[in-house]
Structure formats: structure tokens, C-alpha cells
Amino acid sequence: MMFDYLISSGFGPAECELAVARFADYAAASFGCGAVSRVPGTRSGTYRSVVVRAWSDADNGPLDGFLGSVMWICRSPFRPEHRRKNWFIRVTRAVPSNAGAYTGRRLYQVWDKRFIRFDTFRSGGHGGQNVNKVETGVRATYSAWFEGFDEPVSVVCTSERSQLANKREAVRLLRDLVCARIAAAEAQEVNDRWRQHTRLERGHPVAVFEGASFVRVK
């Protein structure tokens, strides 16, 4: 099974953003988690958030034991005189969305005309002598082959005089519809993930790391 996790600094300072980067490295080294997306932090090498992906044959993902607040105990590498040593980040399951596996891709990476199915029918629209005699109307259906499109997308075109012209127009309309769905799904996922940033609880950590080498002590 595939598991996505959001590692967030919760709008914390640069030290929390560094903790996000360190925990992402820890997850990669310890559990083979790969970064799916990153939001850069305020300093080089830091991140406001990172989404990592992991695989497991079990019902639980490898980072499920870290869900909640994670504390890093370390003197600030950016502000040596700062008295604070406890920095918190949050680990959550990444919010699922209809965008699925194509989040962050451009349209050309998911659009493929081979996955369009055409159905023709007799059109009652413009067609001169062809009206109700030949099948000039076209229904085009895009049967998604990638995760996220859980149902086909269809358009109907009867505005042109020939079946070929209606097919061309249907393909154009279908491509625009798929593009709009991708954009809407991506925007929704971004909004959902950013809402997670405000939910960081600074306290009651489920795991504790310590020192510049980011060693787990709890």
C-alpha cells in the first residue's frame, strides 16, 4: 500500500523548518520514504513542509508511529544566543484529493488521445441534408488510466455539419474539461494541505529527537 505523509513546520521559525528537513532525511534513511513535494523555508536547506511517500505491505504505514507532534531538542544553529531549545513539527497523513497521482503534473503528462472513446449518433442539429440521416453527432469519453479520475469524463458535440468536425470539436472540449478538473483538484489539495499547517500542537510529542545530528531519544 502507498502512504503519503505531510511533515509541517506549522508556520514555526526557521528552526522548525530545519527540523522538517531533518525529519524528512530521517524518514528517507530509516524507512525509504521519498519526497513527493517540498515547500522551501526561509533559509537554505529548510522546508516549511515536505510530503513524503512510503510503501508498506501492512495496513499501517511506516510513519504512523510519528503521527502528531515531533520535538527536536537542539540549540538554534541560526540564533546561538536564543534560549529556546525545543522545536516542534507535525506529521500527518497527507490529505487525499481527487488529484491523486497526477498532482503537480502538467496536462501533457496525463492527456493521451488513445484513451478517448467515440460514440456517434444521429444529430438533430445543423447538418443540412444529413440531419437524421447519418450519425454526425459525437460523444467523446475520456476513460482515465491514472489514479484520481474515478469516473470517465464525457462531452457531446452536435454543432458541426460532419462527424469528423464534431470529433475535432469534442476532443478540444474534452481536453479543456480534463484540464479544468486537474486544476481544480490541485487547487483543492493545496488548500487542504495548507490548512494542516495551523494544527501544530507544541507539546505532548509522540517522538523526540536531540542534537545537531538529529538522534531519536524517544
Secondary structure as GFF3:
##gff-version 3
##sequence-region A 1 218
A	DSSP	beta_strand	2	8	.	.	.	ID=ss1
A	DSSP	alpha_helix	14	31	.	.	.	ID=ss2
A	DSSP	beta_strand	34	40	.	.	.	ID=ss3
A	DSSP	beta_strand	47	55	.	.	.	ID=ss4
A	DSSP	three_ten_helix	64	66	.	.	.	ID=ss5
A	DSSP	beta_strand	68	73	.	.	.	ID=ss6
A	DSSP	beta_strand	86	93	.	.	.	ID=ss7
A	DSSP	three_ten_helix	100	102	.	.	.	ID=ss8
A	DSSP	three_ten_helix	107	109	.	.	.	ID=ss9
A	DSSP	three_ten_helix	113	115	.	.	.	ID=ss10
A	DSSP	beta_strand	116	121	.	.	.	ID=ss11
A	DSSP	three_ten_helix	128	130	.	.	.	ID=ss12
A	DSSP	beta_strand	137	142	.	.	.	ID=ss13
A	DSSP	beta_strand	153	157	.	.	.	ID=ss14
A	DSSP	alpha_helix	163	196	.	.	.	ID=ss15
A	DSSP	three_ten_helix	197	199	.	.	.	ID=ss16
A	DSSP	beta_strand	207	210	.	.	.	ID=ss17
A	DSSP	beta_strand	215	216	.	.	.	ID=ss18
###
